[in-house]
Each structure stands twice: as C-alpha cells, then as structure tokens.
Amino acid sequence: MTAEFDVAIVGGGPSGAAAAHYLASQGHSVLVCEKKAFPREKTCGDGLTPRAVKVLSDMGLSQELDTWERVEGLRVHAAGKTMELPFPELQDFCNYGLVKPRRQLDQIVLDHAEAAGAKVLYETQAKEPIFDRGVMAGFIAKRDGQDEEVRAQWVICAEGAATKFARSLGRVRNEDYPMGFAIRQYFKSPMEHSGWFEAYLDVRSGPKQLPGYGWVFPVGDGTVNAGVGLLSTYGGWRAVNLHDLQNNFIAQLPPEWEVTPETVCSKPRAGRLFMGSSVWPPHGPGFLLTGDAAGMINPCNGEGIAYGYETGRIAGRHIHEALQSGGSPVLEGYTKELEYIYGPYFRLGRRFVKLIGHPALMEKLVGMAMHSKTVMSFALTLLANLEDERGQNAEQRGLKMMKKLAELKP
Ligand SMILES: Cc1cc2nc3c(=O)[nH]c(=O)nc-3n(C[C@H](O)[C@H](O)[C@H](O)COP(=O)(O)OP(=O)(O)OC[C@H]3O[C@@H](n4cnc5c(N)ncnc54)[C@H](O)[C@@H]3O)c2cc1C
C-alpha cells in the first residue's frame, strides 16, 4: 500500500487512539498502524483516575463509562493502619475513578476513533521512518510479511515504551530521569466490587521499605488486578526481582481477598514506566511523540493512561492547526504547551520520587503521614495531580504552592 494520509499514527494504545479520534473528528484523513491484533492483553493496573475519566468523557464516551466498575477513591494500607480517602469534590474533575481491563479499554477507544473516521490497520508494524529533505514524510510498515510504504504529512509516534521507532527518530529516554517498573496479575476474588483502589505502601525487599506501592484494583467481573511497582530512584533497584516482590506482596494480603497462587488467572506481566517528560523534545520535523513514547507518565503515582489521552489530543490539535494554516513542519508549539501544562508538576514529581528513593526516609514519611487524614487527603490530590484551575480551598492552594516551590533551585 502506498497511500497518502494527512496523519499516520504509530500505535493504537491510549495516546494513538486519542490523537486519531481528535483528528478524524476534525475531518482529516488518519491512519493508525497497530502492530498487535486487538483485543490484546496489555500490562497495566487498569486504574482510571478522575483525570482519565475526564478525557474519556471529553471524547464522548460518557454513556459507556457509566457501565464500568467504579471506585470512590484510594484505600491506603500502611504503617499498620488503613485509611479511606475519597477523591476530592472538584469543578474540573469528577469524584470517582474507574477500572477497565486494557484488553477492553483500548479496543473501545480505538473503535471510537474508527467510528469518527480513522482507518485502523492491525498487525501492522511501523519499522523505519521515511524522510524527505529532512522532514518526516511517513514510514515503512510491515504487514502480512510485506514491507509497505505509508506516506503522511504528519506522523505521530504513540508506540508506548517500545522505544524502537522513537529511537529511529533520534528520541531516547533521559536516563537521569526516574523510571518505574511494575508487574501485575489477575486473580479470582470476592473483592471484585471493593469500591476502592487499594494501595499498599509497605513494599519491602528484605527489611527495606521501597519507593513504590502494591495495588489491588476491583475489576467487577469476578476478578481483581493486583500488582506492585517500584521506582528507579531506589539505588538498589537493579537487584530487585519484580516477581519476588509480587509474590511477597500477595503473601501479605488479607486472606478474605483470596488473592493467592491458587486463585491466579493470568500470567504475571511486567513493564517499564517512562516518567516525568523523560523523552524530550517530543517533536521533530514532521513528527510528534505522545504518551509513554514521550515519557509522559506521572512520576508520583505511575498513572499514564490519562496523560496518553491528553497528549494525544493536544498533539491532534497542533497538527489540525498546522494542516489548516499550512505552516512550518516543526511544531515547537506542541513541546511548549506540554512544558507549560506538565513542566512544573513533573519537576515537583521528580523531586518527590528522588526524596522517597531513600528507604529510611520513605518509611518515616509514610509513618508520619498515616497519622493524619488531612495530610493523606492532600497527598491523594497532589499525587494524582488533581488541580482544579479555579479551586481555592486549602488543598488546591497547597498544590499550587508546592508546584511553585518545586521551581526554586535546590
Ligand atoms: C504494570 C503496569 C501497570 C500500570 N498501571 C497503570 C494504571 O493502573 N493506570 C494508568 O493510568 N497507567 C498505568 N500504567 C501506565 C500505562 O499503561 C501507560 O502509561 C499507557 O499504556 C500509555 O499509553 P500509550 O498509548 O502511550 O502507550 P501504549 O499503551 O503502550 O500503546 C502503544 C501501542 O503501540 C503499539 N506499537 C508499539 N510499537 C509499534 C510499532 N512499531 N508499530 C505499530 N504499533 C506499535 C503497541 O502494540 C501498543 O498497542 C501501568 C504500566 C505498567 C507497566
């Protein structure tokens, strides 16, 4: 196939699908090349915070969302205590989260983009970029064992943490930035409707409390998604075996959850989390990077789905404007907007995860915070980046102030 599209997108995960939906809705010809056949397994906790719910609603999926498993907030287990922290009441975000297995979620959102007019080719892998006079003009894609040329005025690299294609564009992760590692499994469990994102902060390797957390998210179909994640800001992360960490985590869960080796119903799957704008700049001549490919995961909580949707839509808007005005093939404005929206918060997040990278400090901070529900509620708003633009209550003022403080030199 040699065809010319306005926009060709590498990857049909959250960020690729959101970009495709936005651009197709604006009437542009859009091709999504997704290397896997859908529906496909995706290594994820399947947790959607109010931030993700907002973008899914903005994409017109509100009715669909009403049928998904809901949670009220975070139930934190740490320092021998349990605390229930409902999501805050805000103007910009709803006060609940959702759980939806990625196997279904990604298909729903990509189908939604297709319904808006995007063309989707599954089992089609983008292999190498095509440049015309220094500007990206498409790529070679492998489909049914054949190499085919895809030509487009703009290319969006939404390949997630795969990195191969982004590397061919000269974009690699800044290794000084924090990275996450996480593993998950599904278990049959009577807690399928627990109503909370359960977070266990007491993740240990030997005696040390590590920067990370274990989770159990209720899927609502007779199963829960349980996993554990760790940050690279812990100096000894290379020596930690994620499978052992997961087995230890599961062994400490209360018996009524029935999350045991006997109830497991999927293989453990692990992945990397590229955080805090760690692939920069996310633009180049004729192309933009979105979601994990641009390292856009929130370092504070490992959330990446919402940021994938958001950056996909922002990229879509910049390309839409460029297609209308016929301007420069270098969309610096996209990078500037990402820096404006996420820069201060991600800098705060990078400082925070550096701080908790010290096991003794992590243990002390958690122990202190678990004495106060006010502190923990603020922590939830802060770590989930739930900033209300016009919000002026104490939590919102605190969050805005923390972002400003993080801009000061250490
Ligand atoms: C264990 C784990 C748990 C997590 N839990 C959560 C959570 O609970 N909530 C949350 O918000 N985030 C979570 N995340 C992060 C989240 O999964 C990612 O941030 C999110 O998937 C990013 O979306 P994306 O579209 O950028 O990339 P992806 O979802 O990775 O999508 C990329 C797509 O591109 C395709 N692709 C790759 N290379 C090519 C190619 N060359 N050609 C064509 N197609 C290609 C892939 O098959 C894939 O479908 C978790 C991550 C891990 C590892």
The ligand as an SDF file (V2000), in Angstrom:
LIG
                    3D

 53 58  0  0  0  0  0  0  0  0999 V2000
    2.4150   -2.8640   35.2380 C   0  0  0  0  0  0  0  0  0  0  0  0
    1.8930   -1.5240   34.8100 C   0  0  0  0  0  0  0  0  0  0  0  0
    0.7600   -1.0140   35.4390 C   0  0  0  0  0  0  0  0  0  0  0  0
    0.2340    0.2230   35.0500 C   0  0  0  0  0  0  0  0  0  0  0  0
   -0.9180    0.6390   35.6390 N   0  0  0  0  0  0  0  0  0  0  0  0
   -1.4950    1.8030   35.2460 C   0  0  0  0  0  0  0  0  0  0  0  0
   -2.7540    2.2010   35.7740 C   0  0  0  0  0  0  0  0  0  0  0  0
   -3.3640    1.4980   36.5760 O   0  0  0  0  0  0  0  0  0  0  0  0
   -3.2740    3.3880   35.3560 N   0  0  0  0  0  0  0  0  0  0  0  0
   -2.6300    4.1860   34.4480 C   0  0  0  0  0  0  0  0  0  0  0  0
   -3.1370    5.2780   34.1430 O   0  0  0  0  0  0  0  0  0  0  0  0
   -1.4490    3.8060   33.9040 N   0  0  0  0  0  0  0  0  0  0  0  0
   -0.8750    2.6290   34.2600 C   0  0  0  0  0  0  0  0  0  0  0  0
    0.2980    2.2150   33.6600 N   0  0  0  0  0  0  0  0  0  0  0  0
    0.8870    3.0440   32.5940 C   0  0  0  0  0  0  0  0  0  0  0  0
    0.0860    2.8810   31.2790 C   0  0  0  0  0  0  0  0  0  0  0  0
   -0.0440    1.5190   30.9590 O   0  0  0  0  0  0  0  0  0  0  0  0
    0.7640    3.6250   30.1180 C   0  0  0  0  0  0  0  0  0  0  0  0
    1.1370    4.9050   30.5430 O   0  0  0  0  0  0  0  0  0  0  0  0
   -0.1710    3.7460   28.9030 C   0  0  0  0  0  0  0  0  0  0  0  0
   -0.4140    2.4850   28.3480 O   0  0  0  0  0  0  0  0  0  0  0  0
    0.4540    4.6660   27.8370 C   0  0  0  0  0  0  0  0  0  0  0  0
   -0.3280    4.6940   26.6800 O   0  0  0  0  0  0  0  0  0  0  0  0
    0.3750    4.8960   25.2210 P   0  0  0  0  0  0  0  0  0  0  0  0
   -0.7130    4.9780   24.2380 O   0  0  0  0  0  0  0  0  0  0  0  0
    1.3540    5.9900   25.2990 O   0  0  0  0  0  0  0  0  0  0  0  0
    1.2210    3.5600   25.0050 O   0  0  0  0  0  0  0  0  0  0  0  0
    0.7240    2.0320   24.9400 P   0  0  0  0  0  0  0  0  0  0  0  0
   -0.4890    1.8270   25.7650 O   0  0  0  0  0  0  0  0  0  0  0  0
    1.9180    1.2140   25.2710 O   0  0  0  0  0  0  0  0  0  0  0  0
    0.3210    1.8140   23.4300 O   0  0  0  0  0  0  0  0  0  0  0  0
    1.2980    1.7230   22.4310 C   0  0  0  0  0  0  0  0  0  0  0  0
    0.7310    0.8650   21.3040 C   0  0  0  0  0  0  0  0  0  0  0  0
    1.6550    0.9380   20.2060 O   0  0  0  0  0  0  0  0  0  0  0  0
    1.8000   -0.3480   19.6310 C   0  0  0  0  0  0  0  0  0  0  0  0
    3.1140   -0.3310   18.9710 N   0  0  0  0  0  0  0  0  0  0  0  0
    4.3520   -0.2970   19.5460 C   0  0  0  0  0  0  0  0  0  0  0  0
    5.3140   -0.2270   18.6220 N   0  0  0  0  0  0  0  0  0  0  0  0
    4.6750   -0.1930   17.4350 C   0  0  0  0  0  0  0  0  0  0  0  0
    5.1280   -0.1340   16.0820 C   0  0  0  0  0  0  0  0  0  0  0  0
    6.4300   -0.0540   15.7800 N   0  0  0  0  0  0  0  0  0  0  0  0
    4.2020   -0.1330   15.0760 N   0  0  0  0  0  0  0  0  0  0  0  0
    2.8700   -0.1970   15.3630 C   0  0  0  0  0  0  0  0  0  0  0  0
    2.3880   -0.2780   16.6290 N   0  0  0  0  0  0  0  0  0  0  0  0
    3.2830   -0.2640   17.6490 C   0  0  0  0  0  0  0  0  0  0  0  0
    1.6810   -1.2930   20.8140 C   0  0  0  0  0  0  0  0  0  0  0  0
    1.2910   -2.5980   20.4020 O   0  0  0  0  0  0  0  0  0  0  0  0
    0.6220   -0.5980   21.6750 C   0  0  0  0  0  0  0  0  0  0  0  0
   -0.6940   -1.0740   21.3850 O   0  0  0  0  0  0  0  0  0  0  0  0
    0.8650    0.9910   34.0350 C   0  0  0  0  0  0  0  0  0  0  0  0
    2.0300    0.4860   33.4140 C   0  0  0  0  0  0  0  0  0  0  0  0
    2.5240   -0.7460   33.7880 C   0  0  0  0  0  0  0  0  0  0  0  0
    3.7580   -1.2820   33.1020 C   0  0  0  0  0  0  0  0  0  0  0  0
  1  2  1  0
  2  3  1  0
  2 52  2  0
  3  4  2  0
  4  5  1  0
  4 50  1  0
  5  6  2  0
  6  7  1  0
  6 13  1  0
  7  8  2  0
  7  9  1  0
  9 10  1  0
 10 11  2  0
 10 12  1  0
 12 13  2  0
 13 14  1  0
 14 15  1  0
 14 50  1  0
 15 16  1  0
 16 17  1  0
 16 18  1  0
 18 19  1  0
 18 20  1  0
 20 21  1  0
 20 22  1  0
 22 23  1  0
 23 24  1  0
 24 25  2  0
 24 26  1  0
 24 27  1  0
 27 28  1  0
 28 29  2  0
 28 30  1  0
 28 31  1  0
 31 32  1  0
 32 33  1  0
 33 34  1  0
 33 48  1  0
 34 35  1  0
 35 36  1  0
 35 46  1  0
 36 37  1  0
 36 45  1  0
 37 38  2  0
 38 39  1  0
 39 40  1  0
 39 45  2  0
 40 41  1  0
 40 42  2  0
 42 43  1  0
 43 44  2  0
 44 45  1  0
 46 47  1  0
 46 48  1  0
 48 49  1  0
 50 51  2  0
 51 52  1  0
 52 53  1  0
M  END
$$$$
